[in-house]
Every structure is written in structure tokens, then in C-alpha cells.
Amino acid sequence: MAPPPPPAQLTVSCPASVETSSLGGVPVPVTYAAATASGGTGAVSVACTPAAGSPFPSGATTVTCTASDSAGRQTSCTFGVTVATIPLRLQKTRFLAFGDSLTEGKLKPFGATLTFDAGPHSYPSTLRRLLTERYAGQSVTVENEGWSGERATESFRRYLDAIAEHRPEVMLLMHGVNDLGSDDDNKILSTARAIDELTAIARDRGLAVFLATLPPLGPGGKSGDFCPECVAPLNDRIRSIAPARGAVLVDVFAAWGSRSGLMGPDGIHPTEVGYEAIAVAFLEAIQRTLEAPPGVRAR
């Protein structure tokens, strides 16, 4: 009797290489055609790594597909998946942050008797870093025109000078906490009117405006002098001003929420973590509003 013919050689054939793109270079799920096997003994299975539908990083990735039969034989093939990065772009890149010491970036460390400049930890500095990281390849500027102790109702001259000096495309406006420490019986109304006028001035000059609510004033040595209970009604007015003036609302108060560790011991000036939370709130609003969709030209 003639011996049985040997089993057909086990082979596997990979699909064609795949090319796709990712906005901003984040990993994206990639699907591809199945690899096909032939020959072998008994049942044959094929598995590919990384699997179809898995997130693939930006750049070139080699996919290996391995066929196995019931006799324990294996064979493999490979193909490539290339994910090209589409850079994220901003449609406006010149920002001016205007306000009081919360914009300037003052810190009152626990146990300290003095208030210090936050330097690179101020929200405008942190925001510039975040924007530069996200929109690599663009030149993004965030000028800091915070002025410690200033009231919104007394800031118009400086505001106009800052706009003329920096010629921004975007105004980041968070102001009014010092007004809440005034003796004005109508301080909520007068502060809201000042913020409304500051917003209108920037909009009349063609600037995009990101208008922020104030963070809650926390318990501390000075917050009691600044009417903590006035923050919520003032913020309600700010939430109305933003859409009425065509500004983008940045709800810092809502982003603050009930998180701990964001407010310094004086109850007015945020901690470094608090300033970062403010910067992130602005960043998220900027992403939603100024990030150019794919195919739109931006500087």
C-alpha cells in the first residue's frame, strides 16, 4: 500500500499594508482585512498582533499574523500599518490674559506670612505651556496682564492700553474678586456691569473673548473680607453676559467643583494645583472653539 501523501504545506497570506491618519497623533483604532491560511493538518487558526480594531500609535507598526494547525506547525507573515499625524492647529494664536492677582498669579503658601508671585505656575503661564504642547509647530503667545489689587470697575484705562500694546486676537478675561471686597452696597451689580463693558470693548475690537466665572472663595484669613456669598450671584450674571456679548464662557467655578487642595490658605489665591485647574478650564474652552477642524487652514 502506498504511504499517504504528506499534508499540504501550511501557508498564511497577509492583507495589504494599511495607511491612515490621526488628528494630533493620538492612537486610533485601525481595522484591516483578515489574513488567510491554506494547507496544514486539521483545524487551522490565524491570529494577528496587534489585532484588528486595536488602537495604533502614530508612525509605522508591524502586524504579525501567525497560522497554526492541529499538528503544532506554525508559519507567519507580516504587513505594515502606518498612522500619519495631522497636526492640531489653532485658528488664533495671540492671547491676552487680563484680570487681577488671580491672573497675575499670586501664591499664599501654607505657613507663609507673605503672598508670592506664582511665576510659571500662574494660569496664563500654565495655559501657554499646555497650548504649546498641544499645538506644536505654531507660535502661541499668552501675555499676562494680571494686576494685583485691581478692581474691574477701575481697570478700563489699563485694559485699553494692554490691548493697544499686545494687539491680541483673543482676550482671556477673569476679573472682579477685588470688587467683592468693596463697601459698595451694589457691588455685585457694579462689578457685573464693569465685566460686561470690558467684554463689549474687546468684542467691538474684533477679539474673541473667553469670559471666566470666579472660583469659589475658600475659608481663610482674608476671604471673609471679600464677600464669599457674592461669588455665586456674580457668576450667574457672568454666565448671562457671555452669550449676550458673543463671548465663550469658561466656567471656572463649575470646573472647581468640590475638589480639595485648589485654594490657598488665605481663601482667595489658588494653590499651584488650583491655577492649573483654571488653565485647563480655559484650554478646554479654547479647544472647543478655536481648534481648526481637519482641512481648515490655520496659521
C-alpha positions in Angstrom: 0.0 0.0 0.0 1.4 3.4 -0.9 2.1 5.8 2.0 -0.5 8.6 2.4 0.6 11.9 0.8 2.2 14.4 3.1 -0.1 17.2 4.3 0.0 20.3 2.2 2.5 22.8 3.5 0.9 25.3 5.9 1.0 28.8 4.5 -0.5 32.2 5.5 -1.1 35.3 3.4 -1.3 38.7 5.0 -3.5 41.6 3.8 -2.1 44.7 2.1 -0.5 47.3 4.2 -2.8 50.0 5.7 -2.3 53.8 5.8 -4.5 56.1 7.8 -4.2 59.3 9.8 -4.7 60.7 13.3 -5.6 64.2 14.3 -3.0 65.3 16.8 -1.2 61.9 16.7 -3.3 60.2 19.3 -3.6 56.4 18.9 -6.5 55.4 16.6 -8.4 52.1 16.1 -7.4 50.5 12.8 -9.2 47.7 11.0 -7.7 45.6 8.3 -8.7 42.5 6.2 -8.2 39.1 7.6 -5.1 37.0 6.9 -5.9 33.8 5.1 -4.3 30.3 5.6 -4.1 27.2 3.5 -2.7 23.7 3.8 -1.7 22.3 7.1 -3.2 19.4 9.2 -6.7 19.5 10.7 -8.1 22.7 12.0 -6.0 25.8 11.2 -6.3 29.1 13.2 -4.9 32.5 12.4 -4.2 35.3 14.9 -2.7 38.7 14.2 -0.9 41.0 16.6 -1.9 43.8 17.1 -5.4 42.7 16.5 -7.7 44.4 14.0 -9.6 47.3 15.7 -6.8 47.9 18.2 -5.5 51.5 18.8 -2.4 52.0 16.7 0.1 54.8 17.6 1.3 57.4 15.2 4.1 56.1 12.9 4.7 52.7 11.5 3.7 49.5 13.2 4.4 45.9 12.0 1.5 43.5 12.3 2.4 39.8 12.6 -0.2 37.2 11.6 0.5 33.6 12.6 -1.2 30.5 11.3 -1.3 27.3 13.5 -2.5 23.8 12.6 -3.6 20.9 14.8 -0.2 19.3 14.3 1.5 22.2 16.1 3.1 23.6 13.0 3.2 27.4 12.6 4.0 30.0 9.9 3.8 33.7 9.9 3.6 36.8 7.7 3.8 40.5 8.3 2.4 43.7 7.0 2.5 47.4 8.0 0.1 49.9 9.5 1.2 53.5 9.1 -0.6 56.2 11.0 0.2 59.7 9.8 -0.1 62.6 12.2 -2.3 65.5 11.2 -1.1 68.4 13.4 -3.6 70.1 15.6 -3.9 73.8 14.7 -5.3 76.9 16.3 -7.2 79.4 14.3 -6.0 82.3 16.6 -2.7 82.2 18.4 -2.2 85.6 20.2 -3.8 85.5 23.6 -4.0 88.2 26.3 -5.0 87.3 29.9 -6.4 90.2 31.8 -7.5 90.4 35.4 -6.3 90.9 39.0 -4.0 88.8 41.2 -5.7 85.6 40.2 -4.5 86.3 36.7 -1.1 87.7 37.7 -0.7 84.5 39.7 -0.2 85.2 43.4 0.5 82.3 45.9 0.0 82.3 49.6 1.7 79.1 50.7 0.5 77.4 53.9 2.5 78.7 56.8 3.7 81.8 54.9 3.0 85.3 56.0 3.5 86.9 52.6 2.0 86.4 49.2 4.4 85.5 46.4 4.3 85.7 42.6 3.4 82.3 41.2 5.7 82.8 38.2 5.5 79.8 35.9 2.5 78.4 37.9 0.2 81.3 37.1 -2.7 80.2 34.9 -1.6 82.2 31.8 1.9 80.6 32.1 0.5 77.1 32.5 -2.0 77.7 29.7 0.8 78.8 27.4 2.7 75.5 28.2 -0.4 73.4 27.5 -1.2 75.2 24.3 2.4 74.9 23.1 2.4 71.2 23.8 -0.9 70.5 22.1 -0.3 72.8 19.1 3.4 72.0 18.4 4.7 73.9 15.4 2.6 77.0 16.0 3.9 80.1 17.8 1.4 80.7 20.6 1.7 83.7 22.9 -0.2 84.3 26.1 0.5 87.7 27.6 -0.2 88.1 31.3 -1.8 91.4 32.2 -2.9 90.5 35.7 -2.6 93.3 38.2 -2.7 92.6 41.9 -5.3 94.5 43.9 -7.1 96.0 40.9 -10.9 96.2 40.7 -12.7 95.5 37.5 -14.6 98.8 37.9 -11.2 100.7 37.8 -9.4 98.8 35.1 -10.6 100.4 31.8 -7.6 102.6 31.1 -5.1 99.8 31.7 -7.3 97.4 29.7 -7.3 99.7 26.6 -3.5 100.2 26.9 -2.9 96.4 27.2 -5.0 95.8 24.0 -3.1 98.5 22.2 0.3 97.2 23.3 -0.2 93.5 22.7 -2.6 93.5 19.8 -4.2 90.2 20.8 -6.6 88.1 18.8 -8.1 86.5 21.9 -9.0 88.1 25.3 -9.0 85.8 28.3 -10.9 87.7 31.0 -11.3 86.8 34.6 -11.8 89.8 36.9 -13.8 91.1 39.8 -12.7 89.4 43.0 -11.3 92.7 44.5 -14.6 94.4 43.8 -16.3 92.0 46.1 -14.2 93.4 48.9 -15.5 97.0 48.4 -18.0 98.8 50.6 -20.4 99.3 47.6 -23.8 98.1 48.6 -24.4 97.3 44.9 -21.0 95.7 44.3 -22.5 92.6 42.5 -24.3 94.8 40.0 -21.5 97.3 39.5 -18.9 94.5 39.1 -21.1 92.7 36.6 -21.6 96.0 34.6 -17.8 96.5 34.5 -17.2 92.9 33.3 -19.9 93.4 30.7 -18.3 96.6 29.5 -14.8 95.0 29.4 -16.2 92.2 27.3 -18.0 94.6 25.0 -14.8 96.6 24.4 -12.9 93.5 23.3 -15.7 92.3 21.1 -16.1 95.7 19.5 -12.4 95.4 18.5 -12.9 92.1 16.9 -11.4 89.9 19.6 -12.6 86.5 20.6 -13.4 86.7 24.3 -13.2 83.8 26.8 -15.0 85.1 29.9 -14.5 83.2 33.1 -16.5 82.9 36.2 -14.7 83.3 39.5 -13.6 80.4 41.6 -15.3 80.0 45.0 -13.6 81.9 47.8 -12.5 79.4 50.3 -12.2 79.7 54.1 -9.1 81.6 55.0 -7.6 84.7 56.6 -8.9 87.2 54.0 -11.8 85.6 52.2 -14.3 86.8 54.8 -13.4 90.4 53.7 -14.3 89.6 50.1 -17.9 88.5 50.4 -17.7 84.8 49.6 -21.5 84.7 49.3 -21.3 87.3 46.5 -19.4 84.9 44.2 -22.4 82.8 43.1 -24.7 85.7 42.1 -21.9 87.5 40.3 -21.1 84.3 38.4 -24.7 84.0 37.5 -24.5 87.4 35.9 -21.2 86.5 34.1 -23.0 83.4 32.7 -25.6 85.7 31.2 -23.0 88.3 29.9 -21.0 85.7 27.9 -23.7 84.7 25.4 -25.2 88.2 25.2 -21.9 89.6 24.2 -20.8 86.7 21.9 -18.2 85.6 24.3 -17.2 82.0 25.2 -18.0 81.1 28.8 -15.2 79.5 30.8 -17.0 78.2 33.9 -14.1 78.1 36.4 -16.5 77.9 39.3 -18.1 74.7 37.9 -14.7 73.2 37.0 -13.6 73.9 40.6 -16.5 71.9 41.9 -15.9 70.3 45.3 -12.2 69.4 44.6 -9.9 69.9 47.5 -6.4 71.4 47.5 -7.2 74.1 44.9 -7.5 77.1 47.2 -4.7 78.6 49.3 -4.9 79.4 53.0 -6.0 83.0 52.5 -9.1 81.8 50.8 -8.5 84.0 47.7 -5.4 82.9 45.9 -5.4 79.4 44.4 -2.6 76.9 45.0 -0.4 75.8 42.1 -2.9 72.9 41.6 -5.7 75.5 41.6 -4.0 77.6 38.9 -3.6 74.6 36.8 -7.3 73.8 37.1 -8.1 77.3 35.8 -5.6 76.9 32.9 -7.2 73.5 32.0 -10.7 75.1 32.0 -9.5 77.8 29.6 -7.7 75.1 27.5 -10.8 73.0 27.1 -12.9 76.0 26.0 -10.2 77.0 23.5 -10.1 73.5 22.1 -13.8 73.5 21.5 -13.8 76.9 20.0 -10.6 77.7 18.2 -9.1 74.4 17.2 -9.2 74.1 13.4 -11.0 71.1 12.1 -9.1 68.9 9.5 -8.8 70.6 6.2 -9.1 74.1 7.5 -6.1 76.2 7.0 -4.7 77.9 10.2 -1.6 79.8 11.0 
